[in-house]
Amino acid sequence: MLTAIKGCQWILAATVLAELVIVPASAEDLKLWRHGIVEAKSDAGIVFMGSKGGFAEKQGLKIEIMQFKGDTLALKALLAGELDSYEGNPGSPMVAASRGADIKLMGCYWPGLTYAIYSKPGIKSPADLKGKTFAISAPGALPDLVARAVLAQNNVPAADVKFTVMGSDADRFKAVTAGIVDAAAASSGFAPAAEKAGVKMLVHAIEAVPNYVRFCIYSTGKTLAARKDEAVRFLAAEMAGFRHALANRDQTIELTREITLAKPDNPLPAFTYDEVKQYSAVDPDGQARLAARSAGDNGQPHQAGRSRRICRWRCQSEGAATQQVAG
């Protein structure tokens, strides 16, 4: 994976230049770029700003957003040629790359893990999850990896927990509030609704696993070779969108409400935005910093250690694959 990071430095350098260039284009001249994301929720204003805020058009692109229940499904769509890029957690792409899949890291813009584990009130600590029913997403997806990381930190064997796979963050949160499961991994954006629903935030992931990255953007070597210029302009549009979102709270919250159909009195969009700012969870220039680390500065050992931990948790979710990939 670090080799893949080094291999994408030309994209990052060119992106800096692309941000300085405005490409006038009529609607019919826009180049289509298909990008996959995990199902939109209360952070949608940040995620969609590049495509909905006019930044893609300035780069001569039309960014078509395709939503998936989990990032492992988006990865499969990318490898099947149905997407030009997607964003998700680093676990599955690292394992896929180790097995020869054509997956390339373009950059990581959401290094802070604004995610959480919610539980019934009677569960006092992660150690109490032993023997409980725990809602996650598909093996290797973010909810699964966060759950396994927190369990490992609290010396709870994953085999002692009853995992159940449920679709989206919203589905899992509803399951724990309805008492269908004892605990669930979901976005920390549901925190304002948790107390009202009679559940608690048991663990905030940014505190429990501070070195875990939430979102990186991936493509394939085939796409990057064939659409180098569009890839650069896509990243430029995304970075400009993220910067704009972080500087314009009201507009970003309004875009979240528009995309998720949230009512004006729904507190989740504002809570999520403020949490992102509080933790500096989104870094529009994270791609450049990631490239610097891979070039050999003091951050590289930290990145490598982080990568090994993510890979270990990912492999644990695949049972027999642990020794093969994690070594």
C-alpha positions as a LaTeX table, in Angstrom:
\begin{tabular}{lrrr}
\hline
Residue & $x$ (\AA) & $y$ (\AA) & $z$ (\AA) \\
\hline
Met1 & 0.00 & 0.00 & 0.00 \\
Leu2 & 2.88 & 2.39 & 0.69 \\
Thr3 & 4.13 & 1.68 & $-2.83$ \\
Ala4 & 0.72 & 2.69 & $-4.11$ \\
Ile5 & 0.94 & 5.91 & $-2.09$ \\
Lys6 & 4.29 & 6.76 & $-3.69$ \\
Gly7 & 2.90 & 5.93 & $-7.10$ \\
Cys8 & 0.14 & 8.52 & $-6.75$ \\
Gln9 & 2.41 & 11.49 & $-5.96$ \\
Trp10 & 2.18 & 12.70 & $-9.56$ \\
Ile11 & $-1.57$ & 13.05 & $-9.05$ \\
Leu12 & $-1.11$ & 15.12 & $-5.91$ \\
Ala13 & 1.44 & 17.45 & $-7.47$ \\
Ala14 & $-0.69$ & 17.94 & $-10.53$ \\
Thr15 & $-3.75$ & 18.54 & $-8.36$ \\
Val16 & $-2.12$ & 21.58 & $-6.79$ \\
Leu17 & $-1.68$ & 23.05 & $-10.27$ \\
Ala18 & $-5.18$ & 22.03 & $-11.35$ \\
Glu19 & $-6.71$ & 23.98 & $-8.47$ \\
Leu20 & $-5.25$ & 27.14 & $-9.98$ \\
Val21 & $-6.92$ & 26.54 & $-13.34$ \\
Ile22 & $-10.58$ & 27.20 & $-14.04$ \\
Val23 & $-11.90$ & 25.19 & $-16.97$ \\
Pro24 & $-14.87$ & 26.91 & $-18.63$ \\
Ala25 & $-17.20$ & 24.24 & $-20.00$ \\
Ser26 & $-20.80$ & 23.99 & $-21.07$ \\
Ala27 & $-22.92$ & 21.24 & $-19.54$ \\
Glu28 & $-22.58$ & 19.04 & $-22.62$ \\
Asp29 & $-18.78$ & 19.33 & $-22.52$ \\
Leu30 & $-18.41$ & 18.11 & $-18.93$ \\
Lys31 & $-16.56$ & 14.82 & $-18.47$ \\
Leu32 & $-18.40$ & 12.28 & $-16.32$ \\
Trp33 & $-16.62$ & 10.98 & $-13.22$ \\
Arg34 & $-18.41$ & 8.24 & $-11.23$ \\
His35 & $-17.63$ & 8.33 & $-7.51$ \\
Gly36 & $-18.90$ & 5.95 & $-4.83$ \\
Ile37 & $-19.64$ & 6.79 & $-1.20$ \\
Val38 & $-21.22$ & 5.11 & 1.79 \\
Glu39 & $-24.91$ & 5.99 & 2.09 \\
Ala40 & $-25.41$ & 9.72 & 2.79 \\
Lys41 & $-26.00$ & 10.75 & 6.38 \\
Ser42 & $-25.50$ & 13.81 & 8.54 \\
Asp43 & $-22.05$ & 14.55 & 7.09 \\
Ala44 & $-23.41$ & 14.69 & 3.52 \\
Gly45 & $-22.84$ & 18.42 & 3.11 \\
Ile46 & $-19.10$ & 17.91 & 3.44 \\
Val47 & $-18.97$ & 14.77 & 1.30 \\
Phe48 & $-21.12$ & 16.21 & $-1.51$ \\
Met49 & $-19.77$ & 19.77 & $-1.63$ \\
Gly50 & $-17.28$ & 19.02 & $-4.41$ \\
Ser51 & $-20.02$ & 17.70 & $-6.67$ \\
Lys52 & $-22.92$ & 19.92 & $-5.59$ \\
Gly53 & $-21.15$ & 23.22 & $-4.91$ \\
Gly54 & $-20.05$ & 24.01 & $-8.47$ \\
Phe55 & $-16.44$ & 22.92 & $-7.95$ \\
Ala56 & $-16.64$ & 19.96 & $-10.33$ \\
Glu57 & $-17.94$ & 22.15 & $-13.14$ \\
Lys58 & $-15.03$ & 24.54 & $-12.65$ \\
Gln59 & $-12.77$ & 21.57 & $-13.37$ \\
Gly60 & $-14.72$ & 20.53 & $-16.45$ \\
Leu61 & $-16.31$ & 17.54 & $-14.71$ \\
Lys62 & $-19.69$ & 16.20 & $-13.78$ \\
Ile63 & $-19.23$ & 14.11 & $-10.61$ \\
Glu64 & $-21.95$ & 11.49 & $-10.36$ \\
Ile65 & $-22.27$ & 10.21 & $-6.79$ \\
Met66 & $-23.34$ & 6.60 & $-6.31$ \\
Gln67 & $-24.31$ & 5.51 & $-2.80$ \\
Phe68 & $-23.69$ & 2.09 & $-1.21$ \\
Lys69 & $-24.75$ & 0.44 & 2.04 \\
Gly70 & $-21.09$ & $-0.26$ & 2.89 \\
Asp71 & $-17.66$ & 0.60 & 1.53 \\
Thr72 & $-16.84$ & $-3.03$ & 0.71 \\
Leu73 & $-19.69$ & $-2.93$ & $-1.82$ \\
Ala74 & $-18.23$ & 0.25 & $-3.29$ \\
Leu75 & $-14.83$ & $-1.45$ & $-3.57$ \\
Lys76 & $-16.40$ & $-4.32$ & $-5.50$ \\
Ala77 & $-18.11$ & $-1.82$ & $-7.83$ \\
Leu78 & $-14.78$ & $-0.07$ & $-8.44$ \\
Leu79 & $-12.99$ & $-3.28$ & $-9.29$ \\
Ala80 & $-15.88$ & $-4.26$ & $-11.57$ \\
Gly81 & $-15.41$ & $-1.05$ & $-13.56$ \\
Glu82 & $-18.69$ & 0.49 & $-12.40$ \\
Leu83 & $-16.94$ & 3.42 & $-10.65$ \\
Asp84 & $-13.98$ & 5.66 & $-11.40$ \\
Ser85 & $-13.26$ & 6.13 & $-7.69$ \\
Tyr86 & $-14.78$ & 5.61 & $-4.27$ \\
Glu87 & $-14.13$ & 6.60 & $-0.68$ \\
Gly88 & $-14.04$ & 4.33 & 2.33 \\
Asn89 & $-11.94$ & 2.94 & 5.14 \\
Pro90 & $-8.44$ & 1.58 & 4.39 \\
Gly91 & $-8.99$ & $-2.01$ & 5.55 \\
Ser92 & $-10.49$ & $-3.77$ & 2.54 \\
Pro93 & $-8.38$ & $-1.95$ & $-0.08$ \\
Met94 & $-5.18$ & $-2.88$ & 1.77 \\
Val95 & $-6.10$ & $-6.54$ & 1.79 \\
Ala96 & $-7.28$ & $-6.40$ & $-1.82$ \\
Ala97 & $-4.01$ & $-4.78$ & $-2.90$ \\
Ser98 & $-1.99$ & $-7.40$ & $-1.02$ \\
Arg99 & $-3.77$ & $-10.03$ & $-3.09$ \\
Gly100 & $-2.99$ & $-8.38$ & $-6.39$ \\
Ala101 & $-6.13$ & $-6.31$ & $-6.96$ \\
Asp102 & $-5.76$ & $-3.19$ & $-9.12$ \\
Ile103 & $-6.46$ & $-0.68$ & $-6.34$ \\
Lys104 & $-4.66$ & 2.65 & $-5.95$ \\
Leu105 & $-4.79$ & 5.13 & $-3.09$ \\
Met106 & $-5.45$ & 8.70 & $-4.27$ \\
Gly107 & $-5.44$ & 10.38 & $-0.84$ \\
Cys108 & $-7.06$ & 10.52 & 2.61 \\
Tyr109 & $-9.17$ & 13.56 & 3.42 \\
Trp110 & $-10.98$ & 12.36 & 6.58 \\
Pro111 & $-8.25$ & 11.23 & 9.01 \\
Gly112 & $-10.34$ & 11.72 & 12.15 \\
Leu113 & $-12.63$ & 8.80 & 12.93 \\
Thr114 & $-15.98$ & 10.44 & 13.76 \\
Tyr115 & $-17.57$ & 7.12 & 14.58 \\
Ala116 & $-18.91$ & 5.43 & 17.70 \\
Ile117 & $-20.26$ & 2.33 & 19.37 \\
Tyr118 & $-23.75$ & 2.68 & 20.84 \\
Ser119 & $-25.22$ & 0.29 & 23.37 \\
Lys120 & $-28.07$ & $-0.38$ & 25.73 \\
Pro121 & $-27.77$ & 1.59 & 29.00 \\
Gly122 & $-26.95$ & $-1.51$ & 31.03 \\
Ile123 & $-23.64$ & $-2.03$ & 29.22 \\
Lys124 & $-21.16$ & $-0.03$ & 31.28 \\
Ser125 & $-17.92$ & $-0.62$ & 29.35 \\
Pro126 & $-16.62$ & $-2.40$ & 26.22 \\
Ala127 & $-15.66$ & $-5.34$ & 28.45 \\
Asp128 & $-19.37$ & $-5.93$ & 29.04 \\
Leu129 & $-19.87$ & $-6.69$ & 25.34 \\
Lys130 & $-18.76$ & $-10.27$ & 25.88 \\
Gly131 & $-21.65$ & $-12.54$ & 24.96 \\
Lys132 & $-23.70$ & $-9.64$ & 23.58 \\
Thr133 & $-25.19$ & $-9.13$ & 20.11 \\
Phe134 & $-23.25$ & $-6.53$ & 18.12 \\
Ala135 & $-24.51$ & $-4.98$ & 14.86 \\
Ile136 & $-21.84$ & $-4.33$ & 12.23 \\
Ser137 & $-21.66$ & $-4.05$ & 8.46 \\
Ala138 & $-19.99$ & $-6.47$ & 6.04 \\
Pro139 & $-16.67$ & $-8.04$ & 7.12 \\
Gly140 & $-13.86$ & $-5.58$ & 6.46 \\
Ala141 & $-16.13$ & $-2.53$ & 6.33 \\
Leu142 & $-15.60$ & 0.34 & 8.76 \\
Pro143 & $-18.16$ & $-0.76$ & 11.41 \\
Asp144 & $-16.62$ & $-4.23$ & 11.52 \\
Leu145 & $-13.06$ & $-2.92$ & 11.87 \\
Val146 & $-13.95$ & $-0.36$ & 14.55 \\
Ala147 & $-15.82$ & $-3.02$ & 16.54 \\
Arg148 & $-12.91$ & $-5.45$ & 16.41 \\
Ala149 & $-10.37$ & $-2.78$ & 17.29 \\
Val150 & $-12.31$ & $-1.68$ & 20.38 \\
Leu151 & $-12.86$ & $-5.29$ & 21.47 \\
Ala152 & $-9.15$ & $-6.05$ & 21.08 \\
Gln153 & $-8.19$ & $-3.01$ & 23.15 \\
Asn154 & $-10.46$ & $-4.22$ & 25.93 \\
Asn155 & $-9.27$ & $-7.86$ & 25.79 \\
Val156 & $-12.61$ & $-9.16$ & 24.55 \\
Pro157 & $-12.11$ & $-11.97$ & 22.01 \\
Ala158 & $-14.17$ & $-11.34$ & 18.88 \\
Ala159 & $-15.30$ & $-14.97$ & 19.07 \\
Asp160 & $-17.07$ & $-14.13$ & 22.33 \\
Val161 & $-19.33$ & $-11.56$ & 20.65 \\
Lys162 & $-22.36$ & $-12.37$ & 18.48 \\
Phe163 & $-21.91$ & $-10.23$ & 15.37 \\
Thr164 & $-24.89$ & $-9.55$ & 13.14 \\
Val165 & $-24.59$ & $-7.82$ & 9.76 \\
Met166 & $-27.01$ & $-4.93$ & 9.17 \\
Gly167 & $-27.04$ & $-2.46$ & 6.28 \\
Ser168 & $-26.39$ & 1.21 & 6.90 \\
Asp169 & $-25.39$ & 3.25 & 9.95 \\
Ala170 & $-29.02$ & 4.31 & 10.31 \\
Asp171 & $-30.18$ & 0.68 & 10.18 \\
Arg172 & $-27.75$ & $-0.35$ & 12.91 \\
Phe173 & $-28.58$ & 2.62 & 15.12 \\
Lys174 & $-32.30$ & 1.86 & 14.81 \\
Ala175 & $-31.61$ & $-1.78$ & 15.69 \\
Val176 & $-29.94$ & $-0.90$ & 18.98 \\
Thr177 & $-32.61$ & 1.69 & 19.89 \\
Ala178 & $-35.30$ & $-0.90$ & 19.18 \\
Gly179 & $-33.55$ & $-3.45$ & 21.40 \\
Ile180 & $-32.94$ & $-5.86$ & 18.52 \\
Val181 & $-29.21$ & $-5.86$ & 19.29 \\
Asp182 & $-27.20$ & $-4.94$ & 22.38 \\
Ala183 & $-24.70$ & $-2.70$ & 20.63 \\
Ala184 & $-23.98$ & $-1.23$ & 17.22 \\
Ala185 & $-21.23$ & 0.60 & 15.36 \\
Ala186 & $-22.43$ & 3.76 & 13.61 \\
Ser187 & $-21.55$ & 7.37 & 12.92 \\
Ser188 & $-20.99$ & 9.56 & 15.97 \\
Gly189 & $-23.45$ & 11.94 & 14.31 \\
Phe190 & $-26.26$ & 9.96 & 15.92 \\
Ala191 & $-25.15$ & 11.07 & 19.40 \\
Pro192 & $-27.86$ & 13.75 & 19.82 \\
Ala193 & $-30.53$ & 11.14 & 19.10 \\
Ala194 & $-29.02$ & 8.46 & 21.34 \\
Glu195 & $-30.12$ & 9.79 & 24.73 \\
Lys196 & $-33.64$ & 10.49 & 23.50 \\
Ala197 & $-33.82$ & 6.96 & 22.13 \\
Gly198 & $-32.72$ & 5.44 & 25.43 \\
Val199 & $-29.27$ & 4.26 & 24.35 \\
Lys200 & $-25.78$ & 5.49 & 25.16 \\
Met201 & $-22.59$ & 6.22 & 23.29 \\
Leu202 & $-20.35$ & 3.58 & 24.79 \\
Val203 & $-17.17$ & 4.52 & 22.91 \\
His204 & $-16.17$ & 7.38 & 20.64 \\
Ala205 & $-13.82$ & 5.92 & 18.05 \\
Ile206 & $-11.62$ & 9.00 & 17.73 \\
Glu207 & $-10.64$ & 8.48 & 21.37 \\
Ala208 & $-10.57$ & 4.68 & 21.36 \\
Val209 & $-8.65$ & 4.25 & 18.07 \\
Pro210 & $-7.11$ & 7.68 & 17.38 \\
Asn211 & $-4.73$ & 6.40 & 14.68 \\
Tyr212 & $-7.47$ & 4.94 & 12.52 \\
Val213 & $-8.39$ & 6.77 & 9.28 \\
Arg214 & $-12.04$ & 7.09 & 8.37 \\
Phe215 & $-12.10$ & 7.93 & 4.65 \\
Cys216 & $-9.56$ & 7.63 & 1.85 \\
Ile217 & $-10.23$ & 7.92 & $-1.88$ \\
Tyr218 & $-9.33$ & 5.04 & $-4.17$ \\
Ser219 & $-9.22$ & 4.35 & $-7.88$ \\
Thr220 & $-7.65$ & 1.71 & $-10.10$ \\
Gly221 & $-4.39$ & 1.77 & $-11.99$ \\
Lys222 & $-6.33$ & 1.25 & $-15.20$ \\
Thr223 & $-8.50$ & 4.32 & $-14.60$ \\
Leu224 & $-5.60$ & 6.51 & $-13.54$ \\
Ala225 & $-3.58$ & 5.54 & $-16.61$ \\
Ala226 & $-6.48$ & 6.16 & $-18.99$ \\
Arg227 & $-7.93$ & 9.29 & $-17.31$ \\
Lys228 & $-4.96$ & 10.98 & $-15.70$ \\
Asp229 & $-6.16$ & 14.53 & $-16.37$ \\
Glu230 & $-9.71$ & 13.84 & $-15.15$ \\
Ala231 & $-8.34$ & 12.18 & $-12.00$ \\
Val232 & $-6.31$ & 15.26 & $-11.20$ \\
Arg233 & $-9.30$ & 17.53 & $-11.77$ \\
Phe234 & $-11.54$ & 15.29 & $-9.69$ \\
Leu235 & $-9.19$ & 15.60 & $-6.71$ \\
Ala236 & $-8.91$ & 19.35 & $-7.24$ \\
Ala237 & $-12.71$ & 19.68 & $-7.19$ \\
Glu238 & $-13.00$ & 17.54 & $-4.07$ \\
Met239 & $-10.29$ & 19.44 & $-2.19$ \\
Ala240 & $-11.85$ & 22.79 & $-3.10$ \\
Gly241 & $-15.24$ & 21.48 & $-1.98$ \\
Phe242 & $-13.91$ & 20.30 & 1.38 \\
Arg243 & $-12.22$ & 23.65 & 2.03 \\
His244 & $-15.40$ & 25.51 & 1.16 \\
Ala245 & $-17.50$ & 23.24 & 3.37 \\
Leu246 & $-15.25$ & 23.76 & 6.39 \\
Ala247 & $-15.38$ & 27.54 & 5.92 \\
Asn248 & $-19.15$ & 27.81 & 5.36 \\
Arg249 & $-21.08$ & 26.17 & 8.17 \\
Asp250 & $-24.63$ & 27.27 & 7.30 \\
Gln251 & $-24.35$ & 26.40 & 3.62 \\
Thr252 & $-22.88$ & 22.98 & 4.40 \\
Ile253 & $-25.57$ & 22.15 & 6.95 \\
Glu254 & $-28.24$ & 23.23 & 4.48 \\
Leu255 & $-26.75$ & 20.98 & 1.80 \\
Thr256 & $-26.83$ & 18.08 & 4.28 \\
Arg257 & $-30.52$ & 18.72 & 4.93 \\
Glu258 & $-31.21$ & 18.86 & 1.20 \\
Ile259 & $-29.47$ & 15.57 & 0.45 \\
Thr260 & $-30.72$ & 13.60 & 3.47 \\
Leu261 & $-34.17$ & 15.23 & 3.57 \\
Ala262 & $-33.59$ & 16.13 & 7.21 \\
Lys263 & $-36.21$ & 18.37 & 8.78 \\
Pro264 & $-35.22$ & 21.89 & 9.93 \\
Asp265 & $-35.45$ & 20.87 & 13.60 \\
Asn266 & $-33.24$ & 17.79 & 13.15 \\
Pro267 & $-30.07$ & 18.48 & 15.21 \\
Leu268 & $-27.86$ & 15.86 & 13.52 \\
Pro269 & $-26.50$ & 17.91 & 10.57 \\
Ala270 & $-25.33$ & 20.77 & 12.82 \\
Phe271 & $-23.96$ & 18.38 & 15.46 \\
Thr272 & $-21.94$ & 16.45 & 12.89 \\
Tyr273 & $-20.53$ & 19.58 & 11.30 \\
Asp274 & $-19.46$ & 21.01 & 14.66 \\
Glu275 & $-17.93$ & 17.69 & 15.69 \\
Val276 & $-15.87$ & 17.58 & 12.50 \\
Lys277 & $-14.57$ & 21.07 & 13.29 \\
Gln278 & $-13.98$ & 20.22 & 16.95 \\
Tyr279 & $-11.77$ & 17.23 & 16.16 \\
Ser280 & $-10.29$ & 18.68 & 12.93 \\
Ala281 & $-11.51$ & 15.39 & 11.48 \\
Val282 & $-11.50$ & 16.52 & 7.85 \\
Asp283 & $-8.23$ & 17.60 & 6.26 \\
Pro284 & $-8.67$ & 18.90 & 2.67 \\
Asp285 & $-4.90$ & 18.80 & 2.16 \\
Gly286 & $-4.47$ & 15.34 & 3.68 \\
Gln287 & $-3.44$ & 13.96 & 0.29 \\
Ala288 & $-0.36$ & 16.15 & 0.22 \\
Arg289 & 0.61 & 15.23 & 3.78 \\
Leu290 & 0.16 & 11.55 & 2.98 \\
Ala291 & 2.48 & 11.87 & $-0.01$ \\
Ala292 & 5.07 & 13.61 & 2.17 \\
Arg293 & 4.97 & 10.75 & 4.65 \\
Ser294 & 5.47 & 8.18 & 1.92 \\
Ala295 & 8.46 & 10.16 & 0.63 \\
Gly296 & 10.35 & 9.36 & 3.82 \\
Asp297 & 9.75 & 12.04 & 6.44 \\
Asn298 & 9.18 & 11.33 & 10.13 \\
Gly299 & 5.54 & 10.42 & 9.55 \\
Gln300 & 6.25 & 7.29 & 7.53 \\
Pro301 & 6.87 & 4.88 & 10.43 \\
His302 & 3.64 & 6.08 & 12.04 \\
Gln303 & 1.76 & 5.51 & 8.79 \\
Ala304 & 3.27 & 2.06 & 8.42 \\
Gly305 & 2.35 & 1.13 & 11.97 \\
Arg306 & $-1.16$ & 2.39 & 11.41 \\
Ser307 & $-1.38$ & 0.33 & 8.23 \\
Arg308 & $-0.29$ & $-2.84$ & 10.04 \\
Arg309 & $-2.91$ & $-2.37$ & 12.74 \\
Ile310 & $-5.68$ & $-1.79$ & 10.21 \\
Cys311 & $-4.59$ & $-4.82$ & 8.23 \\
Arg312 & $-4.53$ & $-6.97$ & 11.37 \\
Trp313 & $-8.09$ & $-5.98$ & 12.34 \\
Arg314 & $-9.25$ & $-6.49$ & 8.75 \\
Cys315 & $-7.73$ & $-9.94$ & 8.60 \\
Gln316 & $-9.27$ & $-10.96$ & 11.90 \\
Ser317 & $-12.66$ & $-10.44$ & 10.27 \\
Glu318 & $-11.74$ & $-13.04$ & 7.67 \\
Gly319 & $-10.64$ & $-15.77$ & 10.06 \\
Ala320 & $-8.25$ & $-17.99$ & 8.15 \\
Ala321 & $-6.87$ & $-15.07$ & 6.14 \\
Thr322 & $-5.17$ & $-13.56$ & 9.19 \\
Gln323 & $-1.81$ & $-15.28$ & 8.87 \\
Gln324 & $-1.77$ & $-14.97$ & 5.10 \\
Val325 & $-2.04$ & $-11.19$ & 5.01 \\
Ala326 & $-0.94$ & $-9.85$ & 8.37 \\
Gly327 & 2.11 & $-12.06$ & 8.63 \\
\hline
\end{tabular}
